[in-house]
Amino acid sequence: MGMNAKENYMAVIRGEIPEYLPFYTMFGQPWNGTQQTKSVHAPVFDMSHFGPKGGKDPWGVPHVANEETGFASLPEPNNFILDDITKWREVIKAPIPNDIDWELQAKRDYEKAAINRNETMVYSGGGIGLFQQLMAFMGFSEGLCAMHEEPEEVKELFQYITDVYLPIIKNTMEYYRPDVFNLADDSATKLNPFVSVPMYQELLKPFYAQQTKIAKEYGVLVAFHNCGRCEDYIPDMIDFGVDLWDPAQPENDLVSIIEKYKGTLTVVGGWDWVPPMTWPECDEEYVRQSVRDSIDKYAKNGGYIFTGGATGAYGDPIIPQVNAWVKDEVWVYGHEIYK
């Protein structure tokens, strides 16, 4: 009898060879009818005002959205709420979550998700990406200067924010009992990390560790989302409990990382959308071959889960077509690679 989707997914995490290549999407859409992963989160903060039309995040940072961002809300340029890190106590105020009946909320969310927990990996968040939040407060220029010039103030701010989220994480672990705790913080560019490894170890790692510690106490796996070339941080990521790293972009030496850490760290990614020279014309075989090339390069010995998708101008009909080809090819070729 073959593995179901969850068993197949877990085989990779254990460092074993799966029956077929698993895939992961942040939003958990089923591919070819198979729901391998699903995100189920508690509505801890009221975010109804914060979406395609912008608004403020729970900490009061103004966000905007437009066609160029694909209607994803991003911090409004040049309208930051904190200009002096030493004044953060006057400006940054902890948002107070609505009273939540966690047991009832988890029950409702699982009923709405309509998933079979025996066959689907459940991801739940509840943590906070401190690097991105600081940049949202101050902007990159001032935020990075603050980390260099006033590290003690930054640490105190990070502890203040972390203290808000720790009980949320604990309740999420207690009542949602996910398979994977998802933490996200983009601290690297396409070419290099934003901060040095020593700064990462001093200013970010201790606060990630406080969050992941709770998940580990419940026996929950930890997934860490960090875009860009961030492989410099991998030893520290493993040290604070990361089991899966996404989106693991090809700017990193993924072949060596998979070989070195298989069974300890699962690489989730390996495919970026690179439009052909003939764009906006796009050949189906070009897209499918790019997927096969990634699978051939990274998947043969296990330790790898595919994730990737094309992004482009809002409303461009080619983008959903490209993604349909990607999904189908991962399904078809991914079922052949281990045969």
C-alpha positions as CSV (number, residue, x, y, z in Angstrom):
1,M,0.0,0.0,0.0
2,G,1.4,3.4,-1.0
3,M,2.0,6.4,1.2
4,N,-0.6,9.1,1.5
5,A,0.4,12.7,0.9
6,K,1.3,13.4,4.5
7,E,3.3,10.2,4.9
8,N,5.2,11.0,1.7
9,Y,5.9,14.5,2.9
10,M,7.2,13.3,6.2
11,A,9.5,10.7,4.5
12,V,11.4,13.6,3.0
13,I,11.7,15.4,6.3
14,R,13.1,12.2,7.9
15,G,15.8,12.0,5.1
16,E,14.2,9.1,3.4
17,I,13.4,8.7,-0.3
18,P,9.7,9.4,-0.9
19,E,7.4,7.7,-3.4
20,Y,7.1,10.9,-5.3
21,L,8.3,14.5,-5.1
22,P,6.2,16.5,-2.6
23,F,5.3,20.1,-3.3
24,Y,4.5,23.0,-1.1
25,T,2.6,26.2,-1.7
26,M,2.3,28.9,1.0
27,F,-1.5,29.0,0.7
28,G,-2.0,25.3,0.5
29,Q,-3.9,25.0,-2.8
30,P,-4.5,21.4,-3.8
31,W,-2.6,20.2,-6.9
32,N,-4.4,17.6,-9.0
33,G,-6.8,17.1,-6.2
34,T,-4.1,16.2,-3.6
35,Q,-4.0,18.5,-0.5
36,Q,-0.4,17.9,0.7
37,T,-0.3,21.0,2.9
38,K,-2.8,23.4,4.3
39,S,-2.3,26.6,6.4
40,V,-4.7,26.9,9.3
41,H,-4.2,30.1,11.4
42,A,-6.0,31.7,14.2
43,P,-7.4,35.3,13.4
44,V,-5.4,36.7,16.3
45,F,-5.5,40.3,15.1
46,D,-8.4,42.0,13.3
47,M,-6.9,42.4,9.8
48,S,-10.1,43.1,7.9
49,H,-8.9,46.6,7.2
50,F,-5.5,45.5,6.0
51,G,-5.4,43.9,2.5
52,P,-5.7,44.8,-1.2
53,K,-6.5,48.4,-0.4
54,G,-3.8,48.8,2.2
55,G,-4.4,50.0,5.7
56,K,-2.4,49.7,8.9
57,D,-0.8,46.6,10.3
58,P,-1.5,45.6,14.0
59,W,1.4,47.8,15.1
60,G,0.1,50.9,13.3
61,V,2.4,50.9,10.2
62,P,0.6,52.3,7.1
63,H,0.6,50.0,4.2
64,V,-0.3,50.5,0.5
65,A,-1.2,48.2,-2.4
66,N,-1.4,48.7,-6.1
67,E,-1.1,46.8,-9.4
68,E,2.7,46.9,-9.3
69,T,2.7,44.9,-6.0
70,G,0.1,42.5,-7.3
71,F,-2.2,44.2,-4.7
72,A,0.0,42.8,-1.9
73,S,0.1,45.4,1.0
74,L,3.6,46.8,1.7
75,P,4.8,49.5,4.1
76,E,4.0,52.9,2.6
77,P,7.3,54.5,1.3
78,N,8.6,57.4,3.3
79,N,5.8,57.3,5.9
80,F,7.5,55.4,8.7
81,I,6.2,55.6,12.3
82,L,9.6,55.5,14.1
83,D,12.6,57.7,13.2
84,D,14.7,57.3,16.3
85,I,15.2,53.8,17.8
86,T,15.9,55.3,21.2
87,K,12.3,56.6,21.2
88,W,10.6,53.3,20.4
89,R,9.0,53.1,23.9
90,E,7.0,56.2,23.1
91,V,5.9,55.0,19.7
92,I,5.5,51.3,19.6
93,K,2.5,50.0,21.6
94,A,1.6,46.4,21.8
95,P,-1.6,45.6,20.0
96,I,-4.1,43.9,22.2
97,P,-5.6,40.8,20.6
98,N,-9.3,40.3,20.8
99,D,-10.4,37.8,23.5
100,I,-10.3,34.4,21.9
101,D,-11.9,31.2,22.9
102,W,-9.0,29.3,21.5
103,E,-10.6,25.9,21.7
104,L,-13.7,27.0,19.9
105,Q,-11.7,29.0,17.4
106,A,-9.5,26.1,16.5
107,K,-12.6,23.9,16.1
108,R,-14.2,26.4,13.7
109,D,-11.1,26.9,11.7
110,Y,-10.6,23.2,11.2
111,E,-14.2,22.7,10.2
112,K,-13.8,25.6,7.7
113,A,-10.6,24.1,6.3
114,A,-12.3,20.8,5.7
115,I,-9.1,18.7,5.6
116,N,-8.2,15.2,6.6
117,R,-5.5,15.6,9.2
118,N,-4.2,12.1,8.6
119,E,-3.4,12.9,5.0
120,T,-2.5,16.7,5.0
121,M,0.3,18.5,6.7
122,V,-1.1,21.4,8.7
123,Y,1.0,24.6,8.9
124,S,0.1,27.3,11.6
125,G,1.8,30.6,12.2
126,G,1.6,32.9,15.1
127,G,5.2,34.1,15.2
128,I,6.7,37.4,14.2
129,G,9.5,38.3,11.7
130,L,11.4,40.9,13.7
131,F,13.8,42.1,10.9
132,Q,10.9,42.9,8.6
133,Q,8.9,44.5,11.4
134,L,11.8,46.8,12.3
135,M,12.2,47.8,8.6
136,A,8.4,48.4,8.5
137,F,8.7,50.7,11.5
138,M,11.8,52.7,10.3
139,G,12.6,51.9,6.7
140,F,15.7,50.1,5.6
141,S,18.2,52.9,5.9
142,E,17.2,53.9,9.4
143,G,16.4,50.3,10.5
144,L,19.8,48.9,9.4
145,C,21.6,51.9,11.0
146,A,19.7,51.3,14.2
147,M,20.9,47.7,14.3
148,H,24.5,48.8,13.8
149,E,24.5,51.9,16.1
150,E,22.0,51.0,18.9
151,P,22.0,47.2,19.2
152,E,20.9,47.2,22.8
153,E,17.8,49.4,22.0
154,V,17.0,47.0,19.1
155,K,17.2,44.0,21.4
156,E,14.9,45.6,23.9
157,L,12.4,46.4,21.2
158,F,12.6,42.9,19.8
159,Q,12.0,41.4,23.3
160,Y,9.0,43.7,23.7
161,I,7.5,42.5,20.4
162,T,8.4,38.8,21.1
163,D,6.7,38.9,24.5
164,V,3.4,39.9,22.7
165,Y,3.6,36.9,20.4
166,L,4.8,34.1,22.8
167,P,1.4,33.5,24.3
168,I,-0.1,33.5,20.9
169,I,2.3,30.8,19.7
170,K,1.6,28.8,22.9
171,N,-2.1,28.9,22.4
172,T,-1.7,28.0,18.7
173,M,0.4,25.0,19.5
174,E,-1.9,23.9,22.3
175,Y,-5.3,24.2,20.5
176,Y,-4.4,23.9,16.8
177,R,-1.7,21.2,17.3
178,P,-0.3,21.8,13.8
179,D,2.3,19.6,12.1
180,V,4.5,22.6,11.3
181,F,5.0,26.0,13.0
182,N,5.7,28.6,10.3
183,L,8.0,31.5,11.0
184,A,8.8,34.1,8.3
185,D,11.4,36.8,8.2
186,D,13.1,38.0,4.9
187,S,16.6,39.1,6.0
188,A,18.5,38.7,2.7
189,T,18.6,40.2,-0.8
190,K,19.0,38.2,-4.0
191,L,22.7,38.4,-3.7
192,N,23.6,38.6,0.0
193,P,22.2,38.8,3.5
194,F,21.2,42.2,4.9
195,V,23.2,41.7,8.1
196,S,26.4,39.8,9.0
197,V,26.3,36.5,10.7
198,P,27.6,37.9,14.0
199,M,24.8,40.6,13.9
200,Y,22.3,37.9,13.1
201,Q,23.4,35.8,16.0
202,E,23.2,38.7,18.4
203,L,20.1,40.6,17.3
204,L,17.8,38.0,15.6
205,K,18.6,34.4,16.6
206,P,17.8,34.7,20.3
207,F,14.3,35.9,19.5
208,Y,13.6,33.4,16.8
209,A,14.8,30.7,19.4
210,Q,12.2,31.9,21.9
211,Q,9.4,31.4,19.4
212,T,10.6,28.1,18.0
213,K,11.2,26.7,21.5
214,I,7.5,26.6,22.2
215,A,6.8,24.6,19.0
216,K,9.6,22.2,19.8
217,E,8.1,21.6,23.3
218,Y,4.9,20.5,21.6
219,G,6.8,18.2,19.2
220,V,6.0,20.4,16.2
221,L,8.2,20.9,13.2
222,V,9.5,24.4,12.4
223,A,9.5,25.9,8.9
224,F,11.4,29.1,8.3
225,H,10.6,31.3,5.3
226,N,13.5,33.5,4.3
227,C,13.9,34.6,0.7
228,G,17.2,35.5,-1.1
229,R,20.8,34.3,-0.6
230,C,20.6,33.5,3.1
231,E,22.6,30.3,3.3
232,D,25.1,32.0,5.6
233,Y,22.5,31.7,8.3
234,I,21.8,27.9,7.9
235,P,23.9,26.7,10.9
236,D,22.1,29.1,13.2
237,M,18.7,28.3,11.7
238,I,19.3,24.6,12.5
239,D,20.5,25.6,15.9
240,F,17.3,27.4,16.8
241,G,15.2,24.4,15.5
242,V,14.4,24.9,11.8
243,D,13.4,21.7,10.1
244,L,12.2,23.1,6.7
245,W,13.5,26.2,4.8
246,D,11.5,27.9,2.1
247,P,11.6,29.3,-0.5
248,A,15.2,28.2,-0.8
249,Q,16.0,30.1,-4.0
250,P,18.7,28.9,-6.5
251,E,21.0,31.8,-5.6
252,N,22.0,29.5,-2.7
253,D,24.2,26.5,-3.2
254,L,21.2,24.1,-2.8
255,V,23.0,21.0,-4.1
256,S,25.6,21.2,-1.4
257,I,23.1,22.2,1.3
258,I,20.8,19.2,0.5
259,E,23.7,16.8,0.5
260,K,25.1,18.2,3.8
261,Y,21.9,18.5,5.8
262,K,19.5,15.8,4.5
263,G,17.5,14.5,7.4
264,T,18.3,17.6,9.5
265,L,17.1,20.4,7.2
266,T,14.7,20.0,4.3
267,V,15.1,22.3,1.4
268,V,11.8,23.6,0.0
269,G,12.1,25.6,-3.2
270,G,14.6,25.4,-6.0
271,W,12.7,27.0,-8.8
272,D,12.4,30.7,-9.8
273,W,10.5,32.2,-12.6
274,V,12.9,33.4,-15.3
275,P,10.9,34.6,-18.3
276,P,12.2,33.5,-21.7
277,M,13.8,36.0,-24.1
278,T,10.7,35.8,-26.2
279,W,8.5,37.2,-23.4
280,P,5.6,38.0,-23.5
281,E,5.3,34.9,-25.7
282,C,5.9,31.8,-23.5
283,D,6.4,28.3,-24.7
284,E,4.9,25.5,-22.7
285,E,7.9,23.2,-23.2
286,Y,10.3,25.9,-22.0
287,V,8.4,26.1,-18.7
288,R,8.1,22.4,-18.3
289,Q,11.7,21.8,-19.0
290,S,12.8,24.4,-16.4
291,V,10.8,22.4,-13.8
292,R,12.3,19.1,-14.9
293,D,15.8,20.7,-14.7
294,S,15.2,21.8,-11.1
295,I,13.9,18.4,-10.1
296,D,16.8,16.6,-11.8
297,K,19.3,18.9,-10.0
298,Y,17.9,18.8,-6.5
299,A,15.5,15.9,-6.0
300,K,17.4,12.7,-6.9
301,N,18.7,11.8,-3.5
302,G,15.8,13.2,-1.4
303,G,15.9,16.0,1.1
304,Y,14.0,18.3,-1.2
305,I,10.5,19.5,-1.7
306,F,9.5,21.6,-4.7
307,T,8.0,25.0,-4.4
308,G,7.8,27.8,-6.9
309,G,5.5,29.9,-9.0
310,A,5.5,32.7,-11.6
311,T,4.6,36.2,-10.6
312,G,4.0,39.1,-12.9
313,A,1.9,42.1,-13.8
314,Y,-1.6,42.0,-12.2
315,G,-4.1,40.5,-14.7
316,D,-1.5,39.1,-17.1
317,P,-3.2,36.0,-18.4
318,I,0.1,34.3,-19.1
319,I,1.1,34.0,-15.4
320,P,-1.7,31.7,-14.3
321,Q,-1.1,29.6,-17.5
322,V,2.6,29.3,-16.5
323,N,1.7,28.3,-13.0
324,A,-0.7,25.6,-14.3
325,W,2.1,24.1,-16.4
326,V,4.4,24.2,-13.4
327,K,2.0,22.5,-11.2
328,D,1.2,19.8,-13.7
329,E,4.8,19.1,-14.5
330,V,5.8,18.8,-10.8
331,W,2.9,16.3,-10.5
332,V,3.8,14.3,-13.6
333,Y,7.6,14.4,-13.5
334,G,7.7,14.3,-9.7
335,H,5.9,10.9,-9.8
336,E,8.6,9.6,-12.2
337,I,11.8,10.8,-10.5
338,Y,12.0,8.1,-7.8
339,K,11.0,5.2,-10.1
